[in-house]
């Protein structure tokens, strides 16, 4: 029988050597692949969160800009009303013998009154008070404007007043206050 060199392997030995090393390499390779997949998944999740935060930031900025524009529009409307009031004041003072008379026609004031809101009657009343002050209205004019612009519970409550009482600010005040449970202290602060 021929003698084998030490460096030579027969087929059986080579097969055993190859099969011993193979499983550990495969497990190691699989672990590396799983690690890489997990790492990639974490990176993708992080990028998704960053994109989501960026979108939310942009939406917040857009909402803020929209609110700022709405505030500027209201300020411009009030400024226009003040200018109209100031322009009408000198011309009407010359022609008006009584100082208690309104400086601006009620039609101009009615055009400036914002839409009535049932949800926030106190805020609406506060806005209207600013207009009344700008237009220098009398108590009876204020009552007439309020009567014309309110809706819902306030309008229903005003129907209980007689026609002669609808020009009386105290009567109009009392009816609206009862309808919305506004205390007299709150009303005094506003009017």
Backbone torsions as a table, in degrees:
resi	resn	phi	psi	omega
1	UNK	NA	142.1	-176.5
2	UNK	-80.2	145.0	-178.4
3	UNK	-89.2	141.2	-178.0
4	UNK	-90.8	146.4	171.0
5	UNK	-73.6	156.6	-179.9
6	UNK	-68.6	-28.5	-178.7
7	UNK	-81.1	-13.5	-178.1
8	UNK	-91.4	143.6	176.8
9	UNK	-118.1	144.7	171.6
10	UNK	-86.0	172.5	-174.4
11	UNK	-60.7	-39.2	179.4
12	UNK	-63.5	-44.9	-180.0
13	UNK	-65.3	-41.7	178.9
14	UNK	-61.8	-42.1	178.1
15	UNK	-61.9	-44.9	179.0
16	UNK	-63.3	-41.5	180.0
17	UNK	-63.3	-45.2	-178.9
18	UNK	-65.9	-40.4	-178.6
19	UNK	-73.9	-26.7	177.0
20	UNK	-70.4	-42.3	-178.0
21	UNK	-77.1	-32.7	-173.9
22	UNK	-58.9	-50.0	-177.1
23	UNK	-61.1	-40.3	-178.5
24	UNK	-68.3	-36.0	176.9
25	UNK	-67.2	-40.1	-179.6
26	UNK	-65.5	-44.7	177.9
27	UNK	-61.7	-43.3	179.3
28	UNK	-62.6	-44.0	179.4
29	UNK	-63.4	-41.8	178.7
30	UNK	-64.1	-41.5	178.1
31	UNK	-61.8	-42.4	179.1
32	UNK	-63.9	-42.7	179.2
33	UNK	-63.4	-43.3	178.1
34	UNK	-63.5	-40.3	178.1
35	UNK	-62.1	-45.7	179.1
36	UNK	-63.0	-40.2	178.8
37	UNK	-64.7	-42.8	179.4
38	UNK	-65.5	-41.1	178.5
39	UNK	-61.7	-44.5	178.5
40	UNK	-63.2	-41.6	179.1
41	UNK	-63.8	-41.4	177.8
42	UNK	-63.2	-42.7	179.5
43	UNK	-63.7	-41.5	178.1
44	UNK	-64.3	-41.7	178.7
45	UNK	-63.8	-40.3	178.4
46	UNK	-64.4	-41.9	177.6
47	UNK	-64.1	-40.1	177.3
48	UNK	-61.0	-44.0	179.1
49	UNK	-64.4	-40.5	178.0
50	UNK	-62.3	-43.6	178.3
51	UNK	-63.8	-40.5	179.4
52	UNK	-64.3	-42.8	177.4
53	UNK	-64.2	-39.3	178.7
54	UNK	-64.8	-41.9	176.8
55	UNK	-62.4	-44.8	179.9
56	UNK	-62.8	-39.3	178.3
57	UNK	-62.8	-44.5	179.6
58	UNK	-64.5	-41.0	178.5
59	UNK	-63.6	-40.8	177.8
60	UNK	-63.4	-41.7	178.0
61	UNK	-63.9	-40.4	179.1
62	UNK	-65.2	-41.3	178.6
63	UNK	-64.1	-40.3	178.6
64	UNK	-63.1	-43.3	178.0
65	UNK	-62.7	-40.9	179.3
66	UNK	-63.1	-42.2	177.9
67	UNK	-64.3	-41.7	178.6
68	UNK	-62.1	-40.9	178.4
69	UNK	-63.8	-40.6	179.3
70	UNK	-63.9	-41.5	178.7
71	UNK	-64.4	-42.6	179.3
72	UNK	-63.5	-38.7	177.7
73	UNK	-61.8	-44.8	178.6
74	UNK	-62.7	-41.5	178.3
75	UNK	-61.8	-41.6	178.2
76	UNK	-64.5	-40.6	177.7
77	UNK	-61.5	-44.8	178.2
78	UNK	-64.1	-39.8	178.9
79	UNK	-64.3	-40.9	176.3
80	UNK	-61.9	-42.8	179.1
81	UNK	-62.7	-40.3	178.2
82	UNK	-64.3	-42.0	179.5
83	UNK	-64.2	-43.8	177.7
84	UNK	-60.7	-41.1	179.1
85	UNK	-64.3	-44.5	-179.3
86	UNK	-66.7	-37.3	179.0
87	UNK	-69.7	-36.9	-179.0
88	UNK	-75.6	-26.7	-176.1
89	UNK	-60.0	-53.0	-178.4
90	UNK	-64.0	-40.9	-177.7
91	UNK	-68.6	-35.7	-179.2
92	UNK	-81.3	-26.4	177.2
93	UNK	-66.8	-35.3	178.6
94	UNK	-67.5	-38.0	-174.7
95	UNK	-94.2	-14.4	-175.4
96	UNK	-99.1	119.3	-179.2
97	UNK	-78.6	-24.7	-177.0
98	UNK	-101.0	130.0	-179.0
99	UNK	-71.0	-21.2	-177.7
100	UNK	-80.1	-9.9	-177.9
101	UNK	-70.0	152.5	-179.3
102	UNK	-66.8	144.0	-179.7
103	UNK	-85.5	-15.5	-176.7
104	UNK	-134.3	141.0	177.1
105	UNK	-60.8	149.2	-179.0
106	UNK	-63.2	-27.3	179.1
107	UNK	-63.0	-38.3	176.8
108	UNK	-66.4	-40.9	178.9
109	UNK	-65.8	-45.1	-179.7
110	UNK	-59.9	-34.0	179.3
111	UNK	-68.5	-25.8	-177.6
112	UNK	-89.4	-15.8	-176.1
113	UNK	-68.3	128.1	179.2
114	UNK	-69.8	165.3	179.9
115	UNK	-67.5	138.1	-179.8
116	UNK	-63.3	139.1	176.6
117	UNK	-124.3	121.2	178.1
118	UNK	-66.9	-32.0	-174.6
119	UNK	-70.3	-33.7	-176.6
120	UNK	-133.6	69.3	-177.2
121	UNK	-64.9	-33.4	-179.0
122	UNK	-66.7	-40.4	178.7
123	UNK	-65.4	-40.4	178.7
124	UNK	-63.4	-44.5	180.0
125	UNK	-61.7	-35.4	178.8
126	UNK	-66.5	-42.8	177.4
127	UNK	-62.8	-41.8	-179.4
128	UNK	-66.9	-35.7	178.2
129	UNK	-60.6	-40.9	177.7
130	UNK	-61.0	-42.7	177.0
131	UNK	-63.2	-43.2	178.5
132	UNK	-58.0	-44.5	179.9
133	UNK	-64.3	-40.7	179.3
134	UNK	-65.8	-35.0	-178.5
135	UNK	-92.2	-1.0	177.2
136	UNK	52.4	58.6	-176.2
137	UNK	-89.7	157.3	175.6
138	UNK	-86.5	169.0	-179.8
139	UNK	-61.4	-41.1	-179.1
140	UNK	-67.9	-36.9	177.0
141	UNK	-65.4	-39.3	178.2
142	UNK	-61.6	-43.7	-179.7
143	UNK	-62.8	-41.7	179.9
144	UNK	-65.8	-41.0	179.6
145	UNK	-65.9	-44.7	178.5
146	UNK	-59.8	-44.5	-179.4
147	UNK	-60.3	-37.5	-177.5
148	UNK	-72.5	-35.1	-169.5
149	UNK	-99.1	-16.4	-178.7
150	UNK	-75.4	156.9	179.6
151	UNK	-139.7	177.2	173.8
152	UNK	66.7	-131.1	-177.1
153	UNK	-61.6	-37.5	-178.6
154	UNK	-65.3	-44.3	-179.8
155	UNK	-64.5	-42.1	178.0
156	UNK	-62.0	-39.8	179.7
157	UNK	-68.4	-35.4	179.9
158	UNK	-68.5	-23.4	177.1
159	UNK	-66.1	-19.2	178.1
160	UNK	-75.7	-17.0	178.4
161	UNK	-80.2	149.1	172.7
162	UNK	-75.2	159.2	-177.6
163	UNK	-57.6	-38.8	-179.1
164	UNK	-67.6	-28.3	-179.0
165	UNK	-81.0	-16.0	-177.1
166	UNK	-69.6	-16.2	175.0
167	UNK	-93.5	-0.8	-179.3
168	UNK	-96.2	113.3	-176.3
169	UNK	-59.9	-38.0	-178.9
170	UNK	-63.3	-42.1	179.9
171	UNK	-68.7	-42.2	178.5
172	UNK	-62.8	-43.2	178.1
173	UNK	-57.9	-47.8	-176.8
174	UNK	-61.6	-43.1	-178.3
175	UNK	-67.2	-45.0	179.9
176	UNK	-67.2	-39.6	179.4
177	UNK	-61.2	-42.2	178.4
178	UNK	-66.9	-40.1	-177.6
179	UNK	-63.6	-36.2	-176.9
180	UNK	-112.2	9.4	178.5
181	UNK	54.0	45.8	176.2
182	UNK	-91.7	127.3	-178.4
183	UNK	-72.3	157.0	-179.4
184	UNK	-65.7	-29.0	178.0
185	UNK	-65.5	-44.0	177.7
186	UNK	-62.0	-43.0	-178.4
187	UNK	-64.2	-43.1	179.5
188	UNK	-60.1	-39.0	179.6
189	UNK	-65.2	-34.0	-178.0
190	UNK	-84.3	-37.2	-176.9
191	UNK	-119.7	NA	NA
